[in-house]
Structure formats: structure tokens, C-alpha cells
Amino acid sequence: MPPPSFPDWPSLLDLAVSQSGYFTTAQAGSLGFSPELLIHHTHAARLVRVRRGIYRVRHLPSQDDEDLVVVWLWSARAGVFSCATALALHDLSDILPNLADLTLPMPWRARRLRVPDGVVLHHADLAAEDRTWVGNVPVTSVARTLRDCAAAPLPPDVLQQATEQAVRRGLVSRAEAPG
């Protein structure tokens, strides 16, 4: 389906709201916004260019997860937050990671990427059951998060606390919890 011949503001706003106020140049293009029109709206202070290919609607309110949304959009919406970042998003640990763990599909391993500051990349092909959403960002499921953390250099007491909380809250069974 070709993009509309005129910019579809209502659809762009709906999309931006669903992504904490952000959208990509490609997403906007599919709604009739040329790169030149995005620049025009940036100069008119309707939009803010956040990084190459990612914009924010200026008047939309800030949200807690917006830094992660920008990273997810940078990954062309292929990434899934994982490991310690997923523990924090699932509210399973007291740790506050200072880096965002993002898992990308295995074919991305061969790409030469300019990784955003504060992001640690992992590569794995995740099954549908290993993915979920927390707010506006994709996250590994609780069971997958615990398995990934068990294989990572995470303090044992953090993993134990997260596992106990997940079992107590009924998010995983004892059998699904890492040994």
C-alpha cells in the first residue's frame, strides 16, 4: 500500500502516543511525511529530532520508559530488553542497571553498528513465548529473563531475590525457575 499523498497527523500522533511520544522517519514516511516535512515541523517546534531517524512529538508528556523506547526504535523495533534491564522492568529486583541490555536477532551480529551510549547488545533468536511487553517496550518474558540472568555475571543474591519474587507473584512456577 503506497503512503498517503498528504500527511496523516492523527495517525502519526496515535503512533507516537503508543511509543512514548516517538516515531521513526520510516514510520512517518508510511503516513505521508517526507523527510523535508519532518525537518519543517522540527524548525516549527512541533517535533524534536532525537537522533538520526528518530523524532519526538514535542507537546506529548514525558514517560518513564522513553529512553528505552528510543533504543528500541534505534534497533528498528527488532530488539527486546533483557537481562538486568528486564529484571528491573518486571520489578523483580532492587538493582537499577546503569546500562540497558538489548537482545537483537542473531543476524544482527554481523552488522557494524554504532551502538547508543549506555546500551549493551546481546544476540539471540527469541521465540514468541520468550517475549512480552512492559509498558511501551518489548521485554524478555520472566522465565527467559531469569534463565538469561542465571547465565550472566549477576550476583547470586540478586538472581535468588528475583527468582523468589517471580515464584511468589506467580509469574513462573518453581519448575521454570533456574536451578
Secondary structure, 3 states (H helix, E strand, C coil): CCCCCCCCHHHHHHHHHHCCCEEEHHHHHCCCCCHHHHHHHHHCCCEEEEECCEEEECCCCCCCCHHHHHHHHHCCCCCEECHHHHHHHCCCCCCCCCCEEEEECHHHHHCCCCCCCCEEEEECCCCHHHEEEECCEEEECHHHHHHHHHHCCCCHHHHHHHHHHHHHCCCCCCCCCCC
